[in-house]
Amino acid sequence: MEMKEKKFVTVAPFECAWRKDLKFREAGRGCVAFEAFADNDVTLVFRENVGSQHYHYKRDNSPHYTVILGSHRNKRLKIEVDGKTVVDVAGVGLCCSSEFKSYWISICDGLISIGMGRYPFQNLVFQWLDSNPNCSVRYVGLSSWDKHVGYRNVNVLPITHNHISLWKHVESGELEGEEEGEDELNGECMDYEKWGLENFLENWELSDMVFIFDTEERHVPAHKAILVASSNFPFSLSEDVVELPAVTYPVLHAFLQYIYTGQTKIPESQLGPLRALGLHFEVMSLVKQCEQNIERFRLNKKLFDSGKSVELSYPSTRTHYCATFPLGLPVNIQKLRQLRITGKYSDVNIYIEGHGLVAQAHKVILSLWSVPFAKMFTNGMRETVSSEVSLRDVSPEAFKAMLEFMYSGELDMEATVVAGALLLQILFLADQFGVTLLHQECCKTLLECLSEGWSSPSGRGSYNEFFYYAQV
C-alpha cells in the first residue's frame, strides 16, 4: 500500500499533497518530473517548507512559486509568485482528461523551465526568469483547483552544471518565444574542449531511458544506442525504464562508466556485485576483468583491502571494435551498424531538401562525432526539441557516406575514389560538421589519388578532370 501511494496520488479540489521525499537536494535548484491526469489545472507549488494538505496554495502566505498547467479550462499556462500572477499565456493542450501525460518543471536560481515528455530537460515548452529569485524554495506540493487531479511517477531530480549552462542564454535576455538564431550555436552547454562519450555519462541530455535503482528508487539516465551497441541489453521498443532495485549507485556508476569511457574504478569489495551486473547484461569483457581481479585477491590475501580501488580498462585491441572510433570507445561496430540500418531506437529523422527522408539516426551518435550536431541538439535550438533535422544544399550520397563513417569509423574508399565528386563532397561535409577523422581520411585519400594519377571514367585520370567531376 505504501509503494502504491508513493507511485500514485489523487488530489481533491482545493487541496495540496506534500511528501517529505519530494524535496530539492539544493535549495532553489531542482527538477520535478511527473505524470498527471486531469481535465485542467495541474498545479505544482514550490516552497521552503512542507505545507498542510488542506492549506491550499491560494491561502499560502509564505514565499512560494506556483505553476499551473491548463488553467482557464485547459487553455492557459500560469506562474504565480507568492500568490500574484506573473505569467499568464496561451497553453492549449497542456492537460488531458483521457490519459496520463508526462511533464517536468525545473527551478534554477529563479529560472523556471517547463517541458513535456518523459525525459527531463528535453522538449522545453516555456521558460520564465524571476528578476528577484526565491532561492529558498525546496519542497514540491501537488495541488489542484476545482477538480480532482491524479499524479503518478513523481520524482525530484538534481540540477547539474550542464543543465545550468543549457539555458544560460535566457539570463542574457533570450526569453520564451524569441526566434532562434545562429548565435545560439556559440553558447556551450557541454565541455567541448574534452569531447567524448563521457560527456553523456549520467546526463539527461539526449537520454532516452532511465535506470531506477536501490530501494529509494533513484534515477540515472542513459542512452539506448550506446548500451545496445556495448552489451546485450534486452530492450523492447517501448521499454524506457530498467529497474535494478538490488543495485547500489557505486556499482551502477562503475558499470556505466566502463561502457561510456572504457575504464572505471571500484572498491575491491564491490567487484562481485559489478561482475553480477555485467553478467546480467552480458558485458563479458567487464565480467572477465572482475573475475580476474577477484581471483588475484583470492590467491594473494595480502592484497586484500576492501577499501582499495581496482582499475578496470576495456581491451581496445579486440578486432571487432573500431580503433578509430572517437577516443577508442568500447562499442561493437556490428551492433552499431545494425542500429543505423534498422533505425531502431532512432530519435531524429534527417531530411535533405529535394530528396526527402534520407536517414533515421541517433542524436547521441551524431553528437559524439560532431560538435556542431551536439550544439544543435543540446543548446535550445529548434532541433533540440524536434525529432527532425532538415538540411539544404547537401548531397544525399555524401551525407549517407558520412553517416556510415559515424556508425562504423570506416569509409568505403573504393566507391568514393571511383566517384571523384563524391569524395570531395564528403570532404566538404566532414569539414562543415567537424567530423575531424573523416576529414583527415578524405584529405589523405585525395592526396593519394592526385599523386598516383586518378583513374577517371574516361580513363584520362587528369588533375583537372578530377575537379571537373567534383563540381558536377
NORPE-V343766 format. One record per backbone hydrogen bond with DSSP energy under -0.5 kcal/mol. NH is the residue of the N-H (numbers start at 1). CO is the residue of the C=O. E is the energy in kcal/mol with one decimal. If there is no record, write none. Layout:
nh = <NH;NH>
co = <CO;CO>
e = <E;E>
This chain:
nh = <5;6;7;8;9;11;12;14;15;16;17;19;22;23;24;26;28;29;30;31;32;33;33;34;35;36;37;38;41;42;43;43;44;45;46;47;48;55;56;59;60;61;65;66;67;68;69;69;70;70;71;71;74;75;76;77;78;79;80;81;82;82;84;86;87;89;91;93;94;101;103;104;105;106;107;108;109;111;112;112;113;113;114;115;116;117;120;122;125;126;128;130;130;131;133;135;137;138;139;140;141;141;142;143;143;144;149;150;151;152;153;155;155;157;157;160;164;165;166;167;167;168;170;171;171;172;172;173;174;175;176;178;184;185;186;187;192;195;199;200;201;203;207;208;209;210;211;212;213;213;214;214;217;218;220;222;227;228;229;230;230;231;232;235;239;240;242;243;244;247;252;253;254;255;256;257;258;259;260;261;262;262;263;264;266;268;268;269;270;271;274;275;276;277;278;279;280;281;282;283;284;286;287;288;289;290;291;292;293;294;295;296;297;298;299;300;301;303;304;308;310;312;314;316;318;321;322;323;325;328;329;331;332;333;333;336;337;338;339;340;341;342;343;346;347;348;349;350;351;351;352;353;355;356;358;359;361;361;365;366;367;368;369;370;371;374;375;376;377;378;379;384;385;385;386;389;391;399;400;401;402;403;404;405;406;407;408;409;413;416;417;418;419;420;422;423;423;424;425;426;427;428;429;430;431;432;433;434;435;436;439;440;441;442;443;444;445;446;447;448;449;450;451;452;453;456;459;466;467;468;469;470;471;471;472>
co = <1;2;3;4;151;149;10;145;12;53;142;140;19;21;138;29;137;26;107;157;105;31;155;103;152;101;150;96;70;69;41;143;67;141;65;139;63;52;54;56;57;59;46;80;44;78;42;67;68;76;68;76;70;71;71;89;68;87;66;84;64;80;81;79;79;77;75;74;91;36;34;115;32;113;30;111;28;108;110;128;106;111;126;104;123;102;118;119;114;114;112;110;128;129;130;133;134;47;47;22;45;139;17;43;141;15;11;37;9;35;7;33;153;31;155;158;160;161;162;163;164;165;167;167;168;168;169;170;169;173;127;175;181;182;183;184;190;193;196;197;198;200;204;222;222;240;220;242;211;218;244;247;214;213;211;209;223;224;225;226;227;227;281;233;236;238;210;241;212;244;248;249;250;251;252;253;254;255;256;257;257;258;257;312;310;305;308;306;267;268;270;271;272;273;274;275;276;277;279;278;282;283;283;284;285;286;287;288;289;290;291;292;293;294;295;296;299;300;301;305;266;264;262;314;315;318;331;321;322;325;326;329;229;320;331;332;333;334;335;336;337;338;339;343;361;361;387;359;349;389;356;391;352;352;350;350;348;359;362;362;363;364;365;366;369;370;371;372;373;374;375;381;381;382;382;349;351;395;396;397;398;399;400;401;402;403;404;405;411;412;413;414;415;418;419;416;419;420;421;422;423;424;425;426;427;428;429;431;430;434;435;436;437;438;439;440;441;442;443;444;445;446;447;448;449;454;456;462;463;464;465;466;467;468;468>
e = <-2.5;-1.8;-1.7;-1.8;-2.9;-3.0;-0.6;-1.8;-1.2;-2.9;-3.5;-0.6;-1.3;-1.8;-2.8;-0.9;-3.0;-2.2;-2.3;-2.3;-2.8;-0.5;-3.0;-2.4;-2.3;-2.4;-2.4;-1.2;-1.5;-2.4;-0.7;-1.2;-2.5;-2.4;-2.9;-1.8;-0.7;-1.3;-1.2;-2.2;-1.2;-0.7;-2.3;-2.3;-2.6;-3.0;-3.3;-0.6;-0.6;-0.9;-0.5;-2.5;-2.0;-2.4;-2.5;-3.1;-2.3;-1.8;-2.9;-2.8;-3.0;-0.5;-1.9;-2.8;-1.7;-2.3;-2.6;-1.1;-1.3;-2.1;-2.9;-2.1;-2.3;-2.6;-2.9;-1.6;-1.7;-1.7;-0.8;-3.1;-2.4;-0.6;-2.8;-2.6;-1.8;-2.3;-0.7;-1.2;-3.2;-1.9;-2.2;-2.2;-0.5;-0.6;-0.6;-0.9;-0.5;-2.5;-2.9;-2.3;-3.2;-0.5;-2.7;-3.3;-0.6;-1.0;-1.9;-2.6;-3.3;-2.0;-1.9;-2.8;-0.5;-3.7;-0.5;-0.5;-1.8;-2.4;-2.0;-1.0;-0.5;-1.3;-1.9;-0.5;-0.6;-0.5;-0.6;-1.9;-1.6;-1.7;-0.7;-1.5;-1.4;-1.7;-1.6;-0.9;-1.3;-0.6;-1.8;-2.0;-1.0;-1.7;-1.5;-1.5;-1.1;-2.2;-3.4;-2.4;-0.6;-2.3;-1.4;-0.9;-1.7;-1.7;-2.0;-2.0;-2.1;-3.2;-1.7;-0.7;-0.6;-1.1;-2.5;-1.9;-1.4;-0.8;-2.3;-0.5;-3.7;-1.8;-2.2;-3.3;-2.1;-2.2;-2.6;-2.8;-2.0;-1.5;-3.0;-2.2;-0.6;-1.3;-0.7;-2.4;-1.6;-0.5;-2.4;-1.0;-2.0;-1.5;-2.1;-2.6;-2.3;-2.1;-2.6;-2.5;-2.0;-1.6;-0.8;-2.8;-1.3;-0.7;-1.9;-2.7;-1.8;-2.3;-2.5;-2.4;-2.1;-2.5;-2.4;-2.0;-2.3;-1.8;-2.4;-1.7;-0.5;-2.0;-1.0;-2.1;-3.2;-2.8;-3.6;-1.7;-1.4;-1.5;-0.7;-0.5;-1.0;-2.8;-0.9;-2.0;-2.9;-1.1;-0.8;-2.1;-2.9;-1.8;-1.7;-1.7;-2.6;-2.6;-2.0;-1.8;-1.6;-1.5;-2.9;-3.0;-0.6;-3.4;-2.3;-2.9;-2.9;-1.2;-2.9;-1.3;-2.8;-0.5;-0.7;-2.1;-2.7;-1.5;-1.4;-2.3;-0.5;-2.2;-2.9;-2.0;-2.1;-1.1;-2.0;-1.5;-0.7;-0.8;-0.6;-2.5;-2.7;-2.5;-2.5;-2.0;-2.3;-2.7;-2.5;-1.8;-2.1;-1.6;-1.0;-3.4;-1.8;-2.0;-2.7;-1.7;-1.7;-1.1;-0.6;-0.7;-1.5;-1.6;-2.1;-2.5;-2.1;-2.6;-2.2;-2.9;-1.9;-2.3;-2.2;-0.6;-2.2;-1.6;-2.3;-2.5;-2.1;-2.5;-2.3;-2.4;-2.3;-2.8;-2.4;-2.0;-2.4;-2.3;-2.2;-2.1;-1.4;-1.0;-1.4;-1.7;-1.5;-1.8;-2.4;-1.5;-1.0;-0.6;-0.6>
